[in-house]
């Protein structure tokens, strides 16, 4: 179970972990989801971002 970082009445933000890389890859690989995103991230970049975030928590 992931720990809650912040919660409101209708929204709960959870901490990122290494298991999130595959789900992020799905989003970053979807052209419809990414059509307005400023940059396209490669798998290595996503892994680095998740690792950095996990270390900061």
N, C-alpha and C positions, 0 to 999 in steps of 0.2 A: 504494500500500500504506500502510495506516495504521500508525503507530508504536505499539508496545506501551507502556503506561503502567505496568502491574503484571502480574506473572505468577505463577501457582502451578502445581502439578502438573496440575490439571484445569480451570484457569480462566485466561484472559488478558483483561485489561481494556485496551481501546484508547482512544486519544484521540478526542474528538469533533471533527467538522469540519462545514463548511457543507453538505456533501452529505448529512448526516444528517437535515436538516430534513424531507424528504419521508417518510422512514421513521418519524420521530417523529410526524408528522401522522397516519399510518396508525394508530399505537397510541393516540394521544390522541383519535382519532375513533371508535374501537371501543368501543361501550357495555359489552361484556362485559369488556374489558381495563380499563376505567375505572370499573367499578361501585364499587370500594372506594378509589379514588384521591380524595384530599382536594379537589382542584379541577380543573376542566377548563380547559386552556390553549388560547387561540386561536392561529392561525397566526403572528400577529405576535409573540406572547409566546414561542412556541417558537423563532422566528428570533432574537429578542433573547437568549434563554437560550443558544442555540448560539453566537452571536457572542461573548457574554461569556466563555463557556468557552474558545473558541478563542483569544481574546486573552490569557487567563490562562496558557495553556500555553506 
